[in-house]
């Protein structure tokens, strides 16, 4: 479980998945999966918390993660 937190910490600091993978001894695909799961959970929580009209606030985060996964 600690490696997921470490991966997310490094990711949020701006480190690429390819640079995180050797640190954790995991593939870049796995690191991207950790980040994607975090993004999805955060987006769901935000949508539950915010009113239905405010869901548009989460759209920039989706574009950020789409760009991250395509890199």
Secondary structure, DSSP 4 states (H G I P E B T S, - for coil): -HHHHHHHHHHHTT--HHHHHHHHTS-HHHHHHHHHHHHHHHHHHHHHHS-GGGGGGGHHHHHHHHHHHH-
